[in-house]
């Protein structure tokens, strides 16, 4: 799992660094992966697209000069922790995210630059 997580994060960082760094001030990736044929959890089955929609709606309504993009992403390799959201350029990962957490993430992290501690992916 650690190797897969490292590869997933490395690929995400590579894609962000080379394709998005100059376009967006904030880039929000929401895992919408759906596994089939297994008992393991996946983010997409636990309202992944609902999260994408909510992030897009709320960021569109912000009164800010920041260029923000919210989009769906494939597997980020940590579905076992619940629906996952990655925010760049900081490289912060939130886990177990629910639709009702979106406002807090936007207000605290995006606007006030203070990560939402209770949702952060903890280092093992």
Sine and cosine of phi, psi and omega as CSV:
sin_phi,cos_phi,sin_psi,cos_psi,sin_omega,cos_omega
0.00,0.00,-0.64,0.77,-0.01,-1.00
-0.88,0.48,-0.70,0.72,0.00,-1.00
-0.88,0.47,-0.68,0.73,0.02,-1.00
-0.90,0.44,-0.67,0.74,0.02,-1.00
-0.88,0.48,-0.71,0.70,0.00,-1.00
-0.88,0.48,-0.70,0.72,0.00,-1.00
-0.90,0.44,-0.71,0.70,0.00,-1.00
-0.87,0.49,-0.71,0.70,-0.01,-1.00
-0.92,0.39,-0.61,0.79,0.02,-1.00
-0.90,0.43,-0.69,0.72,0.03,-1.00
-0.89,0.45,-0.69,0.72,0.02,-1.00
-0.88,0.48,-0.72,0.70,0.00,-1.00
-0.89,0.45,-0.69,0.73,0.03,-1.00
-0.85,0.53,-0.77,0.64,-0.01,-1.00
-0.87,0.50,-0.69,0.73,0.00,-1.00
-0.89,0.45,-0.76,0.64,-0.09,-1.00
-0.86,0.50,-0.70,0.71,-0.12,-0.99
-1.00,-0.01,-0.31,0.95,-0.08,-1.00
-0.88,-0.48,-0.29,0.96,-0.14,-0.99
-0.83,-0.56,-0.26,0.97,-0.18,-0.98
-0.85,0.53,-0.56,0.83,-0.05,-1.00
-1.00,-0.04,-0.21,0.98,-0.10,-0.99
-1.00,-0.04,-0.68,0.74,-0.10,-0.99
-0.84,-0.54,0.59,-0.81,0.12,-0.99
-0.97,0.22,-0.63,0.78,0.00,-1.00
-0.75,-0.66,0.74,-0.67,0.02,-1.00
-0.80,-0.60,0.86,-0.52,-0.06,-1.00
-0.94,-0.34,0.88,-0.48,0.03,-1.00
-0.96,-0.29,0.81,-0.59,0.02,-1.00
-0.90,-0.43,0.85,-0.53,0.02,-1.00
-0.92,0.38,0.78,-0.62,0.06,-1.00
-0.83,-0.56,0.31,0.95,-0.02,-1.00
-0.86,0.51,0.65,-0.76,0.09,-1.00
-0.80,-0.60,0.89,-0.46,0.04,-1.00
-1.00,0.08,0.56,-0.83,0.09,-1.00
-0.82,-0.57,0.48,-0.88,0.06,-1.00
0.95,0.31,0.42,0.91,0.01,-1.00
-0.53,-0.85,0.34,-0.94,0.04,-1.00
-1.00,0.01,-0.15,0.99,-0.03,-1.00
-0.93,0.37,0.55,-0.83,0.03,-1.00
-0.94,0.35,0.35,-0.94,0.17,-0.99
-0.55,-0.84,0.49,-0.87,-0.11,-0.99
-0.90,0.44,-0.62,0.79,-0.07,-1.00
-0.89,0.46,-0.54,0.84,0.00,-1.00
-0.96,0.27,-0.32,0.95,-0.02,-1.00
-0.95,-0.31,0.85,0.53,0.10,-1.00
0.91,0.42,0.59,0.81,0.04,-1.00
-0.84,0.54,-0.76,0.65,-0.02,-1.00
-0.94,0.35,-0.51,0.86,0.09,-1.00
-0.88,0.47,-0.63,0.78,0.04,-1.00
-0.91,0.41,-0.69,0.72,0.03,-1.00
-0.84,0.54,-0.75,0.66,-0.01,-1.00
-0.86,0.51,-0.69,0.72,-0.03,-1.00
-0.93,0.38,-0.67,0.74,0.06,-1.00
-0.88,0.48,-0.69,0.72,0.01,-1.00
-0.89,0.46,-0.71,0.71,-0.02,-1.00
-0.88,0.47,-0.77,0.64,-0.07,-1.00
-0.94,0.33,-0.58,0.82,0.03,-1.00
-0.95,0.31,-0.52,0.86,0.05,-1.00
-0.91,0.41,-0.57,0.82,-0.04,-1.00
-0.99,0.15,-0.11,0.99,-0.03,-1.00
-0.93,0.37,0.59,-0.81,0.10,-1.00
-0.99,-0.15,0.99,0.14,-0.04,-1.00
-0.52,-0.86,0.35,-0.94,0.05,-1.00
-1.00,-0.01,-0.03,1.00,0.01,-1.00
-0.93,0.38,0.65,-0.76,0.13,-0.99
-1.00,-0.03,0.93,-0.37,-0.10,-0.99
-0.87,-0.50,0.70,-0.72,0.11,-0.99
-0.81,-0.59,0.75,-0.66,0.12,-0.99
-0.90,-0.44,0.75,-0.66,-0.03,-1.00
-0.48,-0.88,0.29,-0.96,0.06,-1.00
-0.98,0.21,0.42,-0.91,0.03,-1.00
-0.68,-0.73,0.36,-0.93,0.11,-0.99
-0.96,0.27,-0.21,-0.98,-0.07,-1.00
-0.86,0.52,0.77,-0.64,0.07,-1.00
-0.99,-0.13,0.04,1.00,0.12,-0.99
1.00,0.10,0.14,0.99,-0.03,-1.00
-0.71,-0.71,0.61,0.79,-0.01,-1.00
-0.87,0.50,-0.41,0.91,-0.01,-1.00
-0.89,0.46,-0.30,0.95,0.01,-1.00
-1.00,-0.05,0.04,1.00,0.00,-1.00
0.99,-0.16,0.03,-1.00,-0.03,-1.00
-0.78,0.62,0.78,-0.63,-0.14,-0.99
-0.92,-0.38,0.66,-0.76,0.06,-1.00
-0.78,-0.63,0.77,-0.64,0.06,-1.00
-0.92,-0.40,0.72,-0.69,-0.01,-1.00
-0.85,-0.52,0.82,-0.57,0.02,-1.00
-0.89,-0.46,0.53,-0.85,0.45,0.89
-1.00,0.02,-0.08,1.00,-0.06,-1.00
-0.93,0.36,-0.46,0.89,-0.05,-1.00
0.96,0.28,0.55,0.84,0.00,-1.00
-1.00,-0.03,0.71,-0.70,0.00,-1.00
-0.92,-0.39,0.79,-0.62,0.09,-1.00
-0.95,-0.30,0.63,-0.78,-0.01,-1.00
-0.79,-0.61,0.39,-0.92,-0.02,-1.00
0.91,0.41,0.51,0.86,-0.09,-1.00
-0.97,0.24,0.71,-0.71,0.07,-1.00
-0.90,-0.44,0.31,-0.95,-0.02,-1.00
-0.82,0.58,-0.62,0.79,-0.02,-1.00
-0.95,0.32,-0.16,0.99,0.05,-1.00
-1.00,0.07,-0.26,0.96,-0.11,-0.99
-0.86,0.50,-0.71,0.70,0.00,-1.00
-0.86,0.50,-0.69,0.72,0.00,-1.00
-0.90,0.43,-0.67,0.74,0.02,-1.00
-0.88,0.47,-0.70,0.72,-0.01,-1.00
-0.92,0.40,-0.74,0.67,-0.04,-1.00
-0.92,0.40,-0.74,0.68,-0.07,-1.00
-0.97,0.24,-0.80,0.60,-0.12,-0.99
-0.99,0.15,-0.81,0.59,-0.10,-0.99
-0.95,0.33,-0.76,0.65,-0.08,-1.00
-0.99,0.17,-0.76,0.65,-0.12,-0.99
-0.99,-0.15,0.00,1.00,0.04,-1.00
0.85,0.53,0.54,0.84,0.03,-1.00
-0.84,-0.54,0.94,-0.34,-0.02,-1.00
-0.85,0.53,0.49,-0.87,0.04,-1.00
-1.00,0.09,0.99,-0.14,-0.13,-0.99
-0.82,0.58,-0.68,0.74,-0.11,-0.99
-0.92,0.40,-0.31,0.95,-0.02,-1.00
-0.96,-0.26,-0.06,1.00,-0.06,-1.00
-0.92,0.39,0.61,-0.79,0.15,-0.99
-0.93,0.36,0.84,-0.54,-0.03,-1.00
-1.00,0.04,0.65,-0.76,0.07,-1.00
-0.96,0.28,0.68,-0.74,-0.04,-1.00
-0.97,0.24,0.00,0.00,0.00,0.00
